[in-house]
Amino acid sequence: MSSKRDVSEKTGKSGERQEVVRTRFAPAARHFAERAREQAPWIRERATRLLAPLRGDERALDAGTGAGALALGLAPLVGEVVGCDIVPELLAEARKLAVDLPNVSFVEGDIFALPFETGSFDIAGTIRTLHHLEHPEKAIPELMRVLRPNGRLLVIDQLAPLDPPRAMEIDRFERARDPSHARTLSDQDMRGLFDMNGLTLLRQEVVSELRDVERFLDGAGCEGEERERVKCLAPGETFTVEVGWYVLERPV
Ligand SMILES: C[S@@+](CC[C@H](N)C(=O)[O-])C[C@H]1O[C@@H](n2cnc3c(N)ncnc32)[C@H](O)[C@@H]1O
């Protein structure tokens, strides 16, 4: 008898979705590389505080790594980091950035079916990726599968406003600028996902980030008439978003 997962794989839906993601991110690989290089130091600073205490010999995963922002941030803090993504062009940029970091590697792989052994990581992280997934609720158990018992899950993503009309407005703008955007989760949604999977919340921080629409649209490769249309949906020329950082412990 087929499992639920077999059935959804046979529909080809996940393949179509991956194609949408590849079409959006492959041409933007250089942009993501610049951003990863720029952001790795402050990601490291916050991760050091949130993941403390670290022994320094941990094996860490960055799922949906893109050009490796989180992987590069974690590299000096742990024994080994593996970044995984479904877009080869992003992984190629990530490898260039990590050329002098012998403890970092990148492999192609889907967050819903990670190409790793059960229980093989001490830390599993994902940054700015859940909002690209149509079913983030299926990614959490898969990240937990590759974590050892009591391993730590680090989830970082933009949070939806609690006010539903405002959350819809943000999602409409995000989808217009980026067709691979699925849905921004609220803090409540995140906590619901964590509770449902028996994860214990160890630490949480919410950080305000200022977004500049022009730079944001550059990153999405949004040009010409489309750019003008998307700009009309933006909350302003600059706007602030809340980003949630969650550290959770996987049960035994
Ligand atoms: C906004 S980017 C964030 C990249 C990187 N984490 C960062 O913060 O710079 C979203 C990433 O999710 C990846 N992604 C989307 N769906 C995925 C999937 N099913 N499995 C693995 N990665 C996926 C995309 O390829 C892309 O690299």
Ligand as a Chemical Component Dictionary entry (heavy atoms), coordinates in Angstrom:
data_LIG
# 
_chem_comp.id                   LIG 
_chem_comp.type                 NON-POLYMER 
_chem_comp.pdbx_formal_charge   0 
_chem_comp.three_letter_code    LIG 
# 
loop_
_chem_comp_atom.comp_id 
_chem_comp_atom.atom_id 
_chem_comp_atom.alt_atom_id 
_chem_comp_atom.type_symbol 
_chem_comp_atom.charge 
_chem_comp_atom.model_Cartn_x 
_chem_comp_atom.model_Cartn_y 
_chem_comp_atom.model_Cartn_z 
_chem_comp_atom.pdbx_ordinal 
LIG C1  C1  C 0  14.494 33.672 0.367  1  
LIG S1  S1  S 1  15.559 32.372 -0.044 2  
LIG C2  C2  C 0  16.558 32.282 1.430  3  
LIG C3  C3  C 0  17.927 31.716 1.167  4  
LIG C4  C4  C 0  18.860 31.759 2.371  5  
LIG N1  N1  N 0  18.370 30.904 3.429  6  
LIG C5  C5  C 0  19.031 33.182 2.852  7  
LIG O1  O1  O 0  18.454 33.530 3.873  8  
LIG O2  O2  O -1 19.745 33.945 2.184  9  
LIG C6  C6  C 0  14.568 30.913 0.082  10 
LIG C7  C7  C 0  15.340 29.654 -0.216 11 
LIG O3  O3  O 0  14.500 28.517 -0.034 12 
LIG C8  C8  C 0  14.898 27.562 -0.996 13 
LIG N2  N2  N 0  13.831 26.552 -1.112 14 
LIG C9  C9  C 0  12.553 26.732 -1.512 15 
LIG N3  N3  N 0  11.899 25.560 -1.516 16 
LIG C10 C10 C 0  12.778 24.617 -1.084 17 
LIG C11 C11 C 0  12.714 23.213 -0.875 18 
LIG N4  N4  N 0  11.581 22.518 -1.110 19 
LIG N5  N5  N 0  13.806 22.572 -0.417 20 
LIG C12 C12 C 0  14.963 23.248 -0.187 21 
LIG N6  N6  N 0  15.101 24.569 -0.380 22 
LIG C13 C13 C 0  14.026 25.253 -0.830 23 
LIG C14 C14 C 0  15.107 28.402 -2.231 24 
LIG O4  O4  O 0  15.821 27.732 -3.239 25 
LIG C15 C15 C 0  15.856 29.582 -1.631 26 
LIG O5  O5  O 0  17.236 29.357 -1.596 27 
# 
loop_
_chem_comp_bond.comp_id 
_chem_comp_bond.atom_id_1 
_chem_comp_bond.atom_id_2 
_chem_comp_bond.value_order 
_chem_comp_bond.pdbx_ordinal 
LIG C1  S1  SING 1  
LIG S1  C2  SING 2  
LIG S1  C6  SING 3  
LIG C2  C3  SING 4  
LIG C3  C4  SING 5  
LIG C4  N1  SING 6  
LIG C4  C5  SING 7  
LIG C5  O1  DOUB 8  
LIG C5  O2  SING 9  
LIG C6  C7  SING 10 
LIG C7  O3  SING 11 
LIG C7  C15 SING 12 
LIG O3  C8  SING 13 
LIG C8  N2  SING 14 
LIG C8  C14 SING 15 
LIG N2  C9  SING 16 
LIG N2  C13 SING 17 
LIG C9  N3  DOUB 18 
LIG N3  C10 SING 19 
LIG C10 C11 SING 20 
LIG C10 C13 DOUB 21 
LIG C11 N4  SING 22 
LIG C11 N5  DOUB 23 
LIG N5  C12 SING 24 
LIG C12 N6  DOUB 25 
LIG N6  C13 SING 26 
LIG C14 O4  SING 27 
LIG C14 C15 SING 28 
LIG C15 O5  SING 29 
# 
